[in-house]
Amino acid sequence: MITIELLRNLYKKDAVFLTQHVIERCKQRGIRPIQIRQAVMNGEIIEDYPEDFPHPSCLVLGFPPPGLPLHTVIGSDGKTAKVITAYYPDSDKWDVDMKKRKEK
């Protein structure tokens, strides 16, 4: 199981990597890698995906400067982690706290 403490420790060890997908999406969305790190270091896990392949993953909500909510999906094998995607959550799809998906 992935914990926020595990992800923070992996960042401290420089064991978190960006996939090509997230690099491209970040460019499109105006998100810098440092903002992803800040979101993880100060955020919380809001969803777990233990069955993801090849490794379990989770959704982290953080508020990096300038304080906008940022969602980051990260997978980990326990020794390293890969950022899969990052995005600014859409208020049409998420509750006001950006922690829960709105029901359809």
Jmol script that loads the backbone (N, CA, C; Angstrom):
load data "model"
ATOM      1  N   MET A   1       0.836  -1.186   0.000  1.00  0.00           N
ATOM      2  CA  MET A   1       0.000   0.000   0.000  1.00  0.00           C
ATOM      3  C   MET A   1       0.878   1.246   0.000  1.00  0.00           C
ATOM      4  N   ILE A   2       0.490   2.202  -0.800  1.00  0.00           N
ATOM      5  CA  ILE A   2       1.238   3.450  -0.890  1.00  0.00           C
ATOM      6  C   ILE A   2       0.742   4.398   0.197  1.00  0.00           C
ATOM      7  N   THR A   3       1.682   5.016   0.885  1.00  0.00           N
ATOM      8  CA  THR A   3       1.345   6.042   1.865  1.00  0.00           C
ATOM      9  C   THR A   3       1.981   7.355   1.423  1.00  0.00           C
ATOM     10  N   ILE A   4       1.461   8.449   1.933  1.00  0.00           N
ATOM     11  CA  ILE A   4       2.051   9.742   1.595  1.00  0.00           C
ATOM     12  C   ILE A   4       3.468   9.838   2.159  1.00  0.00           C
ATOM     13  N   GLU A   5       3.703   9.199   3.293  1.00  0.00           N
ATOM     14  CA  GLU A   5       5.049   9.199   3.873  1.00  0.00           C
ATOM     15  C   GLU A   5       6.039   8.491   2.953  1.00  0.00           C
ATOM     16  N   LEU A   6       5.620   7.367   2.363  1.00  0.00           N
ATOM     17  CA  LEU A   6       6.478   6.660   1.414  1.00  0.00           C
ATOM     18  C   LEU A   6       6.831   7.570   0.245  1.00  0.00           C
ATOM     19  N   LEU A   7       5.833   8.224  -0.332  1.00  0.00           N
ATOM     20  CA  LEU A   7       6.083   9.099  -1.475  1.00  0.00           C
ATOM     21  C   LEU A   7       7.010  10.253  -1.105  1.00  0.00           C
ATOM     22  N   ARG A   8       6.816  10.836   0.053  1.00  0.00           N
ATOM     23  CA  ARG A   8       7.687  11.929   0.499  1.00  0.00           C
ATOM     24  C   ARG A   8       9.127  11.439   0.670  1.00  0.00           C
ATOM     25  N   ASN A   9       9.285  10.260   1.268  1.00  0.00           N
ATOM     26  CA  ASN A   9      10.634   9.703   1.438  1.00  0.00           C
ATOM     27  C   ASN A   9      11.289   9.411   0.098  1.00  0.00           C
ATOM     28  N   LEU A  10      10.513   8.910  -0.863  1.00  0.00           N
ATOM     29  CA  LEU A  10      11.078   8.639  -2.184  1.00  0.00           C
ATOM     30  C   LEU A  10      11.505   9.941  -2.867  1.00  0.00           C
ATOM     31  N   TYR A  11      10.732  11.009  -2.680  1.00  0.00           N
ATOM     32  CA  TYR A  11      11.151  12.306  -3.223  1.00  0.00           C
ATOM     33  C   TYR A  11      12.447  12.759  -2.570  1.00  0.00           C
ATOM     34  N   LYS A  12      12.560  12.593  -1.258  1.00  0.00           N
ATOM     35  CA  LYS A  12      13.781  12.996  -0.543  1.00  0.00           C
ATOM     36  C   LYS A  12      14.993  12.211  -1.036  1.00  0.00           C
ATOM     37  N   LYS A  13      14.768  10.974  -1.481  1.00  0.00           N
ATOM     38  CA  LYS A  13      15.855  10.119  -1.980  1.00  0.00           C
ATOM     39  C   LYS A  13      16.073  10.291  -3.485  1.00  0.00           C
ATOM     40  N   ASP A  14      15.351  11.229  -4.110  1.00  0.00           N
ATOM     41  CA  ASP A  14      15.398  11.410  -5.566  1.00  0.00           C
ATOM     42  C   ASP A  14      15.058  10.124  -6.297  1.00  0.00           C
ATOM     43  N   ALA A  15      14.061   9.411  -5.787  1.00  0.00           N
ATOM     44  CA  ALA A  15      13.647   8.141  -6.379  1.00  0.00           C
ATOM     45  C   ALA A  15      12.255   8.245  -7.002  1.00  0.00           C
ATOM     46  N   VAL A  16      11.851   9.472  -7.370  1.00  0.00           N
ATOM     47  CA  VAL A  16      10.574   9.688  -8.047  1.00  0.00           C
ATOM     48  C   VAL A  16      10.885  10.168  -9.459  1.00  0.00           C
ATOM     49  N   PHE A  17      10.272   9.512 -10.433  1.00  0.00           N
ATOM     50  CA  PHE A  17      10.561   9.798 -11.832  1.00  0.00           C
ATOM     51  C   PHE A  17       9.305  10.229 -12.566  1.00  0.00           C
ATOM     52  N   LEU A  18       9.496  11.015 -13.599  1.00  0.00           N
ATOM     53  CA  LEU A  18       8.385  11.476 -14.428  1.00  0.00           C
ATOM     54  C   LEU A  18       8.329  10.638 -15.692  1.00  0.00           C
ATOM     55  N   THR A  19       7.145  10.177 -16.042  1.00  0.00           N
ATOM     56  CA  THR A  19       6.987   9.460 -17.300  1.00  0.00           C
ATOM     57  C   THR A  19       6.949  10.471 -18.446  1.00  0.00           C
ATOM     58  N   GLN A  20       7.179   9.998 -19.641  1.00  0.00           N
ATOM     59  CA  GLN A  20       7.092  10.878 -20.804  1.00  0.00           C
ATOM     60  C   GLN A  20       5.689  11.468 -20.918  1.00  0.00           C
ATOM     61  N   HIS A  21       4.695  10.670 -20.561  1.00  0.00           N
ATOM     62  CA  HIS A  21       3.305  11.140 -20.606  1.00  0.00           C
ATOM     63  C   HIS A  21       3.117  12.365 -19.716  1.00  0.00           C
ATOM     64  N   VAL A  22       3.580  12.301 -18.479  1.00  0.00           N
ATOM     65  CA  VAL A  22       3.373  13.427 -17.570  1.00  0.00           C
ATOM     66  C   VAL A  22       4.183  14.643 -17.998  1.00  0.00           C
ATOM     67  N   ILE A  23       5.343  14.437 -18.572  1.00  0.00           N
ATOM     68  CA  ILE A  23       6.139  15.559 -19.059  1.00  0.00           C
ATOM     69  C   ILE A  23       5.369  16.311 -20.146  1.00  0.00           C
ATOM     70  N   GLU A  24       4.795  15.566 -21.069  1.00  0.00           N
ATOM     71  CA  GLU A  24       4.012  16.189 -22.152  1.00  0.00           C
ATOM     72  C   GLU A  24       2.768  16.878 -21.607  1.00  0.00           C
ATOM     73  N   ARG A  25       2.057  16.215 -20.703  1.00  0.00           N
ATOM     74  CA  ARG A  25       0.834  16.799 -20.142  1.00  0.00           C
ATOM     75  C   ARG A  25       1.144  18.051 -19.322  1.00  0.00           C
ATOM     76  N   CYS A  26       2.233  18.019 -18.581  1.00  0.00           N
ATOM     77  CA  CYS A  26       2.603  19.192 -17.784  1.00  0.00           C
ATOM     78  C   CYS A  26       2.889  20.399 -18.677  1.00  0.00           C
ATOM     79  N   LYS A  27       3.553  20.175 -19.783  1.00  0.00           N
ATOM     80  CA  LYS A  27       3.801  21.273 -20.722  1.00  0.00           C
ATOM     81  C   LYS A  27       2.482  21.845 -21.229  1.00  0.00           C
ATOM     82  N   GLN A  28       1.553  20.963 -21.580  1.00  0.00           N
ATOM     83  CA  GLN A  28       0.248  21.400 -22.086  1.00  0.00           C
ATOM     84  C   GLN A  28      -0.558  22.134 -21.020  1.00  0.00           C
ATOM     85  N   ARG A  29      -0.425  21.722 -19.774  1.00  0.00           N
ATOM     86  CA  ARG A  29      -1.265  22.243 -18.696  1.00  0.00           C
ATOM     87  C   ARG A  29      -0.597  23.347 -17.874  1.00  0.00           C
ATOM     88  N   GLY A  30       0.629  23.682 -18.209  1.00  0.00           N
ATOM     89  CA  GLY A  30       1.330  24.730 -17.480  1.00  0.00           C
ATOM     90  C   GLY A  30       1.710  24.338 -16.064  1.00  0.00           C
ATOM     91  N   ILE A  31       2.033  23.055 -15.871  1.00  0.00           N
ATOM     92  CA  ILE A  31       2.428  22.542 -14.558  1.00  0.00           C
ATOM     93  C   ILE A  31       3.926  22.258 -14.591  1.00  0.00           C
ATOM     94  N   ARG A  32       4.633  22.762 -13.589  1.00  0.00           N
ATOM     95  CA  ARG A  32       6.074  22.502 -13.501  1.00  0.00           C
ATOM     96  C   ARG A  32       6.342  21.315 -12.581  1.00  0.00           C
ATOM     97  N   PRO A  33       7.387  20.553 -12.846  1.00  0.00           N
ATOM     98  CA  PRO A  33       7.704  19.407 -11.985  1.00  0.00           C
ATOM     99  C   PRO A  33       7.841  19.779 -10.504  1.00  0.00           C
ATOM    100  N   ILE A  34       8.367  20.957 -10.205  1.00  0.00           N
ATOM    101  CA  ILE A  34       8.502  21.371  -8.802  1.00  0.00           C
ATOM    102  C   ILE A  34       7.132  21.497  -8.138  1.00  0.00           C
ATOM    103  N   GLN A  35       6.115  21.863  -8.900  1.00  0.00           N
ATOM    104  CA  GLN A  35       4.768  21.956  -8.337  1.00  0.00           C
ATOM    105  C   GLN A  35       4.234  20.570  -7.964  1.00  0.00           C
ATOM    106  N   ILE A  36       4.571  19.571  -8.758  1.00  0.00           N
ATOM    107  CA  ILE A  36       4.161  18.199  -8.434  1.00  0.00           C
ATOM    108  C   ILE A  36       4.826  17.771  -7.132  1.00  0.00           C
ATOM    109  N   ARG A  37       6.112  18.030  -7.029  1.00  0.00           N
ATOM    110  CA  ARG A  37       6.838  17.684  -5.800  1.00  0.00           C
ATOM    111  C   ARG A  37       6.222  18.397  -4.594  1.00  0.00           C
ATOM    112  N   GLN A  38       5.962  19.690  -4.733  1.00  0.00           N
ATOM    113  CA  GLN A  38       5.373  20.452  -3.631  1.00  0.00           C
ATOM    114  C   GLN A  38       3.999  19.899  -3.249  1.00  0.00           C
ATOM    115  N   ALA A  39       3.217  19.498  -4.239  1.00  0.00           N
ATOM    116  CA  ALA A  39       1.886  18.937  -3.971  1.00  0.00           C
ATOM    117  C   ALA A  39       2.001  17.641  -3.166  1.00  0.00           C
ATOM    118  N   VAL A  40       2.971  16.813  -3.495  1.00  0.00           N
ATOM    119  CA  VAL A  40       3.161  15.557  -2.757  1.00  0.00           C
ATOM    120  C   VAL A  40       3.701  15.841  -1.354  1.00  0.00           C
ATOM    121  N   MET A  41       4.640  16.742  -1.255  1.00  0.00           N
ATOM    122  CA  MET A  41       5.259  17.015   0.036  1.00  0.00           C
ATOM    123  C   MET A  41       4.286  17.656   1.027  1.00  0.00           C
ATOM    124  N   ASN A  42       3.268  18.315   0.514  1.00  0.00           N
ATOM    125  CA  ASN A  42       2.318  19.003   1.393  1.00  0.00           C
ATOM    126  C   ASN A  42       0.886  18.505   1.240  1.00  0.00           C
ATOM    127  N   GLY A  43       0.693  17.453   0.450  1.00  0.00           N
ATOM    128  CA  GLY A  43      -0.653  17.013   0.134  1.00  0.00           C
ATOM    129  C   GLY A  43      -1.076  15.760   0.867  1.00  0.00           C
ATOM    130  N   GLU A  44      -2.133  15.157   0.326  1.00  0.00           N
ATOM    131  CA  GLU A  44      -2.676  13.934   0.912  1.00  0.00           C
ATOM    132  C   GLU A  44      -3.192  13.018  -0.187  1.00  0.00           C
ATOM    133  N   ILE A  45      -3.176  11.732   0.109  1.00  0.00           N
ATOM    134  CA  ILE A  45      -3.732  10.750  -0.818  1.00  0.00           C
ATOM    135  C   ILE A  45      -5.250  10.776  -0.661  1.00  0.00           C
ATOM    136  N   ILE A  46      -5.949  10.940  -1.788  1.00  0.00           N
ATOM    137  CA  ILE A  46      -7.413  10.987  -1.730  1.00  0.00           C
ATOM    138  C   ILE A  46      -8.072   9.772  -2.379  1.00  0.00           C
ATOM    139  N   GLU A  47      -7.326   9.032  -3.188  1.00  0.00           N
ATOM    140  CA  GLU A  47      -7.827   7.784  -3.770  1.00  0.00           C
ATOM    141  C   GLU A  47      -6.667   6.800  -3.896  1.00  0.00           C
ATOM    142  N   ASP A  48      -6.961   5.528  -3.663  1.00  0.00           N
ATOM    143  CA  ASP A  48      -5.981   4.444  -3.828  1.00  0.00           C
ATOM    144  C   ASP A  48      -6.404   3.570  -4.990  1.00  0.00           C
ATOM    145  N   TYR A  49      -5.407   3.117  -5.761  1.00  0.00           N
ATOM    146  CA  TYR A  49      -5.648   2.199  -6.868  1.00  0.00           C
ATOM    147  C   TYR A  49      -4.716   0.994  -6.692  1.00  0.00           C
ATOM    148  N   PRO A  50      -5.015   0.124  -5.723  1.00  0.00           N
ATOM    149  CA  PRO A  50      -4.097  -0.979  -5.401  1.00  0.00           C
ATOM    150  C   PRO A  50      -3.956  -2.012  -6.505  1.00  0.00           C
ATOM    151  N   GLU A  51      -4.905  -2.081  -7.413  1.00  0.00           N
ATOM    152  CA  GLU A  51      -4.860  -3.089  -8.469  1.00  0.00           C
ATOM    153  C   GLU A  51      -4.202  -2.579  -9.756  1.00  0.00           C
ATOM    154  N   ASP A  52      -3.738  -1.336  -9.776  1.00  0.00           N
ATOM    155  CA  ASP A  52      -3.108  -0.811 -10.993  1.00  0.00           C
ATOM    156  C   ASP A  52      -1.899  -1.644 -11.387  1.00  0.00           C
ATOM    157  N   PHE A  53      -1.637  -1.695 -12.683  1.00  0.00           N
ATOM    158  CA  PHE A  53      -0.515  -2.451 -13.242  1.00  0.00           C
ATOM    159  C   PHE A  53       0.446  -1.476 -13.890  1.00  0.00           C
ATOM    160  N   PRO A  54       1.726  -1.599 -13.736  1.00  0.00           N
ATOM    161  CA  PRO A  54       2.448  -2.712 -13.120  1.00  0.00           C
ATOM    162  C   PRO A  54       2.607  -2.587 -11.608  1.00  0.00           C
ATOM    163  N   HIS A  55       2.269  -1.408 -11.036  1.00  0.00           N
ATOM    164  CA  HIS A  55       2.391  -1.217  -9.596  1.00  0.00           C
ATOM    165  C   HIS A  55       1.166  -0.465  -9.076  1.00  0.00           C
ATOM    166  N   PRO A  56       0.846  -0.636  -7.807  1.00  0.00           N
ATOM    167  CA  PRO A  56      -0.244   0.141  -7.230  1.00  0.00           C
ATOM    168  C   PRO A  56       0.018   1.638  -7.420  1.00  0.00           C
ATOM    169  N   SER A  57      -1.058   2.400  -7.465  1.00  0.00           N
ATOM    170  CA  SER A  57      -0.915   3.840  -7.595  1.00  0.00           C
ATOM    171  C   SER A  57      -1.942   4.530  -6.722  1.00  0.00           C
ATOM    172  N   CYS A  58      -1.869   5.848  -6.699  1.00  0.00           N
ATOM    173  CA  CYS A  58      -2.791   6.630  -5.890  1.00  0.00           C
ATOM    174  C   CYS A  58      -2.935   8.016  -6.495  1.00  0.00           C
ATOM    175  N   LEU A  59      -3.956   8.716  -6.024  1.00  0.00           N
ATOM    176  CA  LEU A  59      -4.213  10.088  -6.439  1.00  0.00           C
ATOM    177  C   LEU A  59      -3.920  10.992  -5.255  1.00  0.00           C
ATOM    178  N   VAL A  60      -3.027  11.955  -5.457  1.00  0.00           N
ATOM    179  CA  VAL A  60      -2.634  12.891  -4.414  1.00  0.00           C
ATOM    180  C   VAL A  60      -3.230  14.256  -4.737  1.00  0.00           C
ATOM    181  N   LEU A  61      -3.773  14.902  -3.719  1.00  0.00           N
ATOM    182  CA  LEU A  61      -4.233  16.276  -3.823  1.00  0.00           C
ATOM    183  C   LEU A  61      -3.289  17.151  -3.030  1.00  0.00           C
ATOM    184  N   GLY A  62      -2.752  18.169  -3.683  1.00  0.00           N
ATOM    185  CA  GLY A  62      -1.898  19.132  -3.002  1.00  0.00           C
ATOM    186  C   GLY A  62      -2.192  20.528  -3.508  1.00  0.00           C
ATOM    187  N   PHE A  63      -1.626  21.507  -2.823  1.00  0.00           N
ATOM    188  CA  PHE A  63      -1.843  22.907  -3.169  1.00  0.00           C
ATOM    189  C   PHE A  63      -0.505  23.631  -3.276  1.00  0.00           C
ATOM    190  N   PRO A  64       0.224  23.372  -4.366  1.00  0.00           N
ATOM    191  CA  PRO A  64       1.513  24.052  -4.525  1.00  0.00           C
ATOM    192  C   PRO A  64       1.294  25.530  -4.862  1.00  0.00           C
ATOM    193  N   PRO A  65       2.313  26.365  -4.662  1.00  0.00           N
ATOM    194  CA  PRO A  65       2.169  27.764  -5.072  1.00  0.00           C
ATOM    195  C   PRO A  65       1.782  27.828  -6.538  1.00  0.00           C
ATOM    196  N   PRO A  66       0.816  28.632  -6.897  1.00  0.00           N
ATOM    197  CA  PRO A  66       0.204  29.722  -6.129  1.00  0.00           C
ATOM    198  C   PRO A  66      -1.024  29.321  -5.323  1.00  0.00           C
ATOM    199  N   GLY A  67      -1.178  28.070  -4.984  1.00  0.00           N
ATOM    200  CA  GLY A  67      -2.278  27.649  -4.129  1.00  0.00           C
ATOM    201  C   GLY A  67      -3.448  27.005  -4.836  1.00  0.00           C
ATOM    202  N   LEU A  68      -3.312  26.735  -6.121  1.00  0.00           N
ATOM    203  CA  LEU A  68      -4.373  26.038  -6.851  1.00  0.00           C
ATOM    204  C   LEU A  68      -4.314  24.551  -6.536  1.00  0.00           C
ATOM    205  N   PRO A  69      -5.465  23.874  -6.466  1.00  0.00           N
ATOM    206  CA  PRO A  69      -5.441  22.431  -6.220  1.00  0.00           C
ATOM    207  C   PRO A  69      -4.808  21.705  -7.405  1.00  0.00           C
ATOM    208  N   LEU A  70      -3.987  20.716  -7.099  1.00  0.00           N
ATOM    209  CA  LEU A  70      -3.320  19.921  -8.130  1.00  0.00           C
ATOM    210  C   LEU A  70      -3.501  18.452  -7.793  1.00  0.00           C
ATOM    211  N   HIS A  71      -3.983  17.677  -8.766  1.00  0.00           N
ATOM    212  CA  HIS A  71      -4.092  16.224  -8.631  1.00  0.00           C
ATOM    213  C   HIS A  71      -2.896  15.586  -9.325  1.00  0.00           C
ATOM    214  N   THR A  72      -2.310  14.605  -8.662  1.00  0.00           N
ATOM    215  CA  THR A  72      -1.166  13.878  -9.211  1.00  0.00           C
ATOM    216  C   THR A  72      -1.400  12.389  -9.014  1.00  0.00           C
ATOM    217  N   VAL A  73      -1.280  11.617 -10.084  1.00  0.00           N
ATOM    218  CA  VAL A  73      -1.370  10.161  -9.996  1.00  0.00           C
ATOM    219  C   VAL A  73       0.050   9.619  -9.993  1.00  0.00           C
ATOM    220  N   ILE A  74       0.364   8.811  -8.973  1.00  0.00           N
ATOM    221  CA  ILE A  74       1.714   8.274  -8.791  1.00  0.00           C
ATOM    222  C   ILE A  74       1.623   6.781  -8.514  1.00  0.00           C
ATOM    223  N   GLY A  75       2.465   6.018  -9.199  1.00  0.00           N
ATOM    224  CA  GLY A  75       2.577   4.585  -8.949  1.00  0.00           C
ATOM    225  C   GLY A  75       3.900   4.287  -8.271  1.00  0.00           C
ATOM    226  N   SER A  76       3.930   3.244  -7.444  1.00  0.00           N
ATOM    227  CA  SER A  76       5.172   2.912  -6.751  1.00  0.00           C
ATOM    228  C   SER A  76       5.291   1.418  -6.489  1.00  0.00           C
ATOM    229  N   ASP A  77       6.535   0.943  -6.579  1.00  0.00           N
ATOM    230  CA  ASP A  77       6.848  -0.438  -6.201  1.00  0.00           C
ATOM    231  C   ASP A  77       7.414  -0.499  -4.783  1.00  0.00           C
ATOM    232  N   GLY A  78       7.449   0.647  -4.106  1.00  0.00           N
ATOM    233  CA  GLY A  78       7.985   0.721  -2.752  1.00  0.00           C
ATOM    234  C   GLY A  78       9.421   1.204  -2.702  1.00  0.00           C
ATOM    235  N   LYS A  79      10.137   1.077  -3.821  1.00  0.00           N
ATOM    236  CA  LYS A  79      11.538   1.511  -3.881  1.00  0.00           C
ATOM    237  C   LYS A  79      11.710   2.753  -4.735  1.00  0.00           C
ATOM    238  N   THR A  80      10.860   2.894  -5.733  1.00  0.00           N
ATOM    239  CA  THR A  80      10.836   4.067  -6.598  1.00  0.00           C
ATOM    240  C   THR A  80       9.372   4.411  -6.861  1.00  0.00           C
ATOM    241  N   ALA A  81       9.178   5.574  -7.440  1.00  0.00           N
ATOM    242  CA  ALA A  81       7.818   5.975  -7.807  1.00  0.00           C
ATOM    243  C   ALA A  81       7.868   6.650  -9.165  1.00  0.00           C
ATOM    244  N   LYS A  82       6.774   6.557  -9.887  1.00  0.00           N
ATOM    245  CA  LYS A  82       6.640   7.227 -11.179  1.00  0.00           C
ATOM    246  C   LYS A  82       5.383   8.079 -11.159  1.00  0.00           C
ATOM    247  N   VAL A  83       5.561   9.338 -11.537  1.00  0.00           N
ATOM    248  CA  VAL A  83       4.404  10.216 -11.689  1.00  0.00           C
ATOM    249  C   VAL A  83       3.790   9.880 -13.032  1.00  0.00           C
ATOM    250  N   ILE A  84       2.536   9.524 -13.029  1.00  0.00           N
ATOM    251  CA  ILE A  84       1.847   9.083 -14.236  1.00  0.00           C
ATOM    252  C   ILE A  84       1.163  10.247 -14.935  1.00  0.00           C
ATOM    253  N   THR A  85       0.496  11.094 -14.153  1.00  0.00           N
ATOM    254  CA  THR A  85      -0.118  12.293 -14.725  1.00  0.00           C
ATOM    255  C   THR A  85      -0.349  13.304 -13.613  1.00  0.00           C
ATOM    256  N   ALA A  86      -0.557  14.542 -14.025  1.00  0.00           N
ATOM    257  CA  ALA A  86      -0.876  15.624 -13.092  1.00  0.00           C
ATOM    258  C   ALA A  86      -1.808  16.583 -13.822  1.00  0.00           C
ATOM    259  N   TYR A  87      -2.766  17.102 -13.073  1.00  0.00           N
ATOM    260  CA  TYR A  87      -3.741  18.004 -13.692  1.00  0.00           C
ATOM    261  C   TYR A  87      -4.415  18.858 -12.622  1.00  0.00           C
ATOM    262  N   TYR A  88      -4.954  19.983 -13.074  1.00  0.00           N
ATOM    263  CA  TYR A  88      -5.788  20.814 -12.211  1.00  0.00           C
ATOM    264  C   TYR A  88      -7.198  20.240 -12.267  1.00  0.00           C
ATOM    265  N   PRO A  89      -7.751  19.844 -11.127  1.00  0.00           N
ATOM    266  CA  PRO A  89      -9.070  19.211 -11.162  1.00  0.00           C
ATOM    267  C   PRO A  89     -10.159  20.180 -11.629  1.00  0.00           C
ATOM    268  N   ASP A  90     -11.119  19.624 -12.334  1.00  0.00           N
ATOM    269  CA  ASP A  90     -12.245  20.365 -12.887  1.00  0.00           C
ATOM    270  C   ASP A  90     -13.357  20.447 -11.842  1.00  0.00           C
ATOM    271  N   SER A  91     -13.779  21.659 -11.518  1.00  0.00           N
ATOM    272  CA  SER A  91     -14.821  21.834 -10.494  1.00  0.00           C
ATOM    273  C   SER A  91     -16.157  21.235 -10.918  1.00  0.00           C
ATOM    274  N   ASP A  92     -16.337  20.961 -12.207  1.00  0.00           N
ATOM    275  CA  ASP A  92     -17.554  20.288 -12.668  1.00  0.00           C
ATOM    276  C   ASP A  92     -17.548  18.801 -12.315  1.00  0.00           C
ATOM    277  N   LYS A  93     -16.356  18.251 -12.091  1.00  0.00           N
ATOM    278  CA  LYS A  93     -16.231  16.818 -11.824  1.00  0.00           C
ATOM    279  C   LYS A  93     -15.902  16.497 -10.370  1.00  0.00           C
ATOM    280  N   TRP A  94     -15.454  17.502  -9.617  1.00  0.00           N
ATOM    281  CA  TRP A  94     -15.016  17.287  -8.242  1.00  0.00           C
ATOM    282  C   TRP A  94     -15.782  18.196  -7.290  1.00  0.00           C
ATOM    283  N   ASP A  95     -16.029  17.696  -6.073  1.00  0.00           N
ATOM    284  CA  ASP A  95     -16.660  18.516  -5.040  1.00  0.00           C
ATOM    285  C   ASP A  95     -15.780  19.722  -4.746  1.00  0.00           C
ATOM    286  N   VAL A  96     -16.325  20.668  -4.014  1.00  0.00           N
ATOM    287  CA  VAL A  96     -15.639  21.929  -3.758  1.00  0.00           C
ATOM    288  C   VAL A  96     -14.269  21.739  -3.093  1.00  0.00           C
ATOM    289  N   ASP A  97     -14.101  20.693  -2.291  1.00  0.00           N
ATOM    290  CA  ASP A  97     -12.806  20.456  -1.634  1.00  0.00           C
ATOM    291  C   ASP A  97     -11.811  19.717  -2.544  1.00  0.00           C
ATOM    292  N   MET A  98     -12.257  19.325  -3.728  1.00  0.00           N
ATOM    293  CA  MET A  98     -11.447  18.616  -4.729  1.00  0.00           C
ATOM    294  C   MET A  98     -10.983  17.246  -4.269  1.00  0.00           C
ATOM    295  N   LYS A  99     -11.644  16.703  -3.245  1.00  0.00           N
ATOM    296  CA  LYS A  99     -11.268  15.396  -2.711  1.00  0.00           C
ATOM    297  C   LYS A  99     -12.176  14.266  -3.154  1.00  0.00           C
ATOM    298  N   LYS A 100     -13.394  14.601  -3.539  1.00  0.00           N
ATOM    299  CA  LYS A 100     -14.355  13.567  -3.916  1.00  0.00           C
ATOM    300  C   LYS A 100     -14.963  13.899  -5.267  1.00  0.00           C
ATOM    301  N   ARG A 101     -15.123  12.845  -6.066  1.00  0.00           N
ATOM    302  CA  ARG A 101     -15.746  13.019  -7.373  1.00  0.00           C
ATOM    303  C   ARG A 101     -17.238  13.280  -7.199  1.00  0.00           C
ATOM    304  N   LYS A 102     -17.760  14.155  -8.019  1.00  0.00           N
ATOM    305  CA  LYS A 102     -19.195  14.396  -7.993  1.00  0.00           C
ATOM    306  C   LYS A 102     -19.899  13.202  -8.598  1.00  0.00           C
ATOM    307  N   GLU A 103     -21.054  12.905  -8.056  1.00  0.00           N
ATOM    308  CA  GLU A 103     -21.842  11.805  -8.610  1.00  0.00           C
ATOM    309  C   GLU A 103     -22.485  12.252  -9.902  1.00  0.00           C
ATOM    310  N   LYS A 104     -22.597  11.316 -10.828  1.00  0.00           N
ATOM    311  CA  LYS A 104     -23.152  11.649 -12.152  1.00  0.00           C
ATOM    312  C   LYS A 104     -24.644  11.687 -12.115  1.00  0.00           C
TER     313      LYS A 104
END
end "model"
wireframe off; spacefill off
backbone 0.3
color backbone group
